[in-house]
């Protein structure tokens, strides 16, 4: 985010998406599922509308394996993921026989969902490094973290209370206790309404996301999303495939200026097997001493927020924004190997009503069976210096996540809301995962190497 200029990132790119989401949320209308879409016949009534958070990296890996092997049809780039969507996809997959390896991974996913929807949970994590986790795993909040969670539910609602203790906290507030991970969820006719402070993740990256990851502590937010990602029922739009949205409104804490709001919108679709496309817009607006009324929100949504505009001064600059898109592609070859590529580009400025001055994450993966188990090779690069895009030479380096009006930048309590390396960095990550053959919970073996600057 440039210090002297805010931006109108993505007005043309996302205007239609905003209108579509508002129509769905306000009317409760949604298309019927096509014959190929999973129907929620099991699980939701037994567990209530629970949320699966992105801090369970093993669950994310297992779901990605099954999607890339065409066992499940699920979105992989928008977290938290409703448990009912996963349960419905598993119920559909159970209607046919699968190779032993895939059946084993299905069983792992079922056990993970059962853990996430259990009435009680406890956890302990030790972080020997003094920085946020770099491997996309459970977020580190301090040198040591302990948590206890309780959950209750009805058929269409659920509430989870999680109490955390942090030793030597990483956040600049040095808060040693929190309720992070707590939420309340209500399932409406076609919309899942939730409130809480839970880790979120937008993007296909294995190790991070430049726009929204679990590096920072979550901030309280109200969130809306579809209860089921069905394809449009209208004949001319079936090519879009299963689609969904997430709309969120939250408030940053311990920030300067005080109490700014964060408005987020993500649209995603899967037009073909192995293809997932997403559009993103994040708007930071309001706060103490800042325009925060409906007119300021209107200007932010319409992109009227560049302080270079003749009629706009820094003092009434309505918002700070990021916008962009992501793409995930996977191909399953005849030998059972899954080849995966992903790209996420996020613009921190605007040119011709489209995002510009991009930051990015890009990566490749190869997944294949081996000796009854599976092996996954990963390579990923992230760059949070505007326009550099990992390899470009630029004359004037401008770090991302900074802003002249919102002086604490795109951070929450000192930790980045986007990529874990913060603004102005570049990191390359290579990883190897081996999951041996076993029909009960067993160890995963990982080797991860980083090169950051």
Number of C-alpha atoms within 10 A of each C-alpha: 25 19 16 12 19 28 29 30 34 29 21 15 18 22 13 10 18 18 10 13 21 12 13 17 17 9 10 13 12 20 14 14 16 15 8 11 19 23 18 19 13 15 19 22 15 13 24 23 29 30 23 24 23 25 21 15 16 16 20 20 17 19 23 21 21 19 19 24 21 17 21 21 27 23 24 20 24 21 22 19 20 21 21 26 22 24 21 23 20 22 17 20 19 13 8 8 9 13 7 13 18 19 17 18 23 22 17 20 22 15 15 18 21 14 13 18 24 15 14 15 14 12 10 11 16 13 16 10 10 13 18 22 20 20 17 22 18 19 22 26 30 25 17 16 21 17 19 15 18 16 20 17 20 14 13 18 21 21 20 20 17 18 16 19 19 20 17 15 20 22 18 11 11 14 16 16 15 15 18 19 19 20 22 21 24 21 21 13 12 18 22 21 20 23 19 22 20 23 24 22 26 26 29 26 27 25 24 28 27 28 27 23 27 29 31 26 26 22 20 20 21 18 20 22 25 24 21 24 26 22 25 19 14 10 7 8 10 14 14 14 22 24 20 21 24 21 22 19 19 21 20 21 17 15 19 15 17 16 16 23 19 22 22 20 22 25 22 25 21 22 16 12 14 19 18 24 22 23 24 28 26 22 23 24 24 25 21 12 11 20 17 17 11 9 11 20 20 12 15 25 23 17 25 21 26 24 19 14 12 7 8 14 13 16 11 17 25 32 32 31 29 27 30 26 22 23 20 23 18 21 18 16 10 7 8 12 17 22 19 20 19 22 21 27 25 26 29 27 25 24 13 11 16 19 26 23 20 23 28 27 30 25 22 20 19 17 22 17 19 14 8 11 17 18 18 21 16 19 19 22 23 28 29 28 23 28 23 22 21 20 8 8 10 12 7 9 12 19 21 27 28 21 18 15 22 24 14 17 22 23 21 21 21 18 22 24 26 25 29 27 23 23 24 18 18 22 19 18 19 18 18 17 17 18 18 18 17 13 13 10 10 11 10 10 11 12 10 13 12 14 10 12 10
